[in-house]
């Protein structure tokens, strides 16, 4: 069953230099229990897409389209209703746990906040639940560590606490924005294994937002590739890595050190000044006149494999 | 060409400066002329401090760095300055290495003027030549760093370094802040200029994939000490030290068909203020034995050296 359905989503910021068109007509479905990876380079709008789902964008943003969560449109909900969704039904894990945690509150208090708010538990009961949750994300001596402050935790431990905070209400969907970026490889490996385990146990769906293809390959079932503001390819992890279709996806994969370190010409366009037609055409070796004028639609090229490119028209 | 021996750096800390963070605690290695040595390790292992010590950007607690028969630490400030143009460093964050109030062209011209590399008349030609070497466009010369992207700024940094004809370059996480495609472009430039000018390199990174393609030999560092050093292909295909093995198995692979057994290390790296007794890795090592807690292993071997009791 479809848990979250994003339909023709647009998110534009209004700045002095003009409109920053961060998300430009994105359609994306997440099924129950699915782990979907959203990958792209810096400034392609992937984080904005994640924030738009929970309506966490600033007020100078225009958001259009529909985001249906279990059939209800999150974008038209009242503030009161969306607050019941945030943290309870759909939770978020951010990249930098140090800046997303309150430095003057103990870790226990912060992890307990969602349960106190949504499940109306008493302080002691909530704390018991927190200790259990910290234990399941493998934080040693949880009954001691709930009393500590975020700065007393190491980077890896803080990220574990963030995961505990996200999962404590057993949400149906978790949006994880670069959850392992900034961690050392051995700690990243610990967190990847931990996420696999806790997601399997809770049956929670995940939208993983990352620039790291390898992390997405390990954690996800399907992958959507984003190139300034739009999805250019969608496929199962296996299809994407074995049979990438879009020239951008291929270039992206080939520029990985493990895959030959081939360079792609140019850089991503600015979100203020997007090219007409296909957004990738200035960098594409296969670009034709049509690519410069017309915007390609997502074309079905296989079972659950879509690509936004005229080469497959 | 470069010989590092017994290098130590303790940073004093605490209220009375009586506690010491042992950032680098006895490191020995040498780099041959034209060779590229990789230094890998996790954050806080002391790899960046090693780089800074070699350039004498920080003063050591103990040890020697010998370049062409001269011990750097015995040189006067003046002599050191003369030597410094032969040795250059590329930092992780290019935006912070360029003066925000100087145009890219002026940034590159500065070392040329300082070391009187070319005459005033030839200055412009030289700048254009350097700009071209690193793949920037002539119009970038009149731009300020904030007008360029991270990748373009890193190119400018490389151009400025090449301006004074160094023989030895330290690259400290040169691509960690960049997107993969831009990373590929910068690594290509680094490889090209290294071949073109016959540079000797110390490549510091936590990214093993990058180290694998950029270096001839690799040294693995853990908590202020080297645990393994050897030829790059040996380290990647036939690692001996349990830490190196864990580090290698932790790299996520962008291939869903590759299935492998991952070694998950217990806990975090210990505090370098209170390093564990004996082998520093024993608290996280799955093979740890009694001897590992008591006696510190030394780095032994021929060519491929390992510091482990169980080898």
Interface residues (C-beta under 8 A of the other chain):
Chain A: X41 X42 X140 X154 X156 X157 X184 X185 X186 X187 X188 X189 X190 X192 X193 X211 X212 X213 X214 X215 X217 X218 X237 X238 X241 X242 X251 X252 X253 X255 X256 X257 X258 X259 X261 X262 X263 X264 X267 X268
Chain B: X42 X43 X149 X151 X179 X180 X181 X182 X183 X184 X185 X187 X188 X206 X207 X208 X209 X210 X212 X213 X246 X247 X249 X250 X251 X252 X253 X254 X255 X256 X257 X262 X264 X265 X267 X268 X269
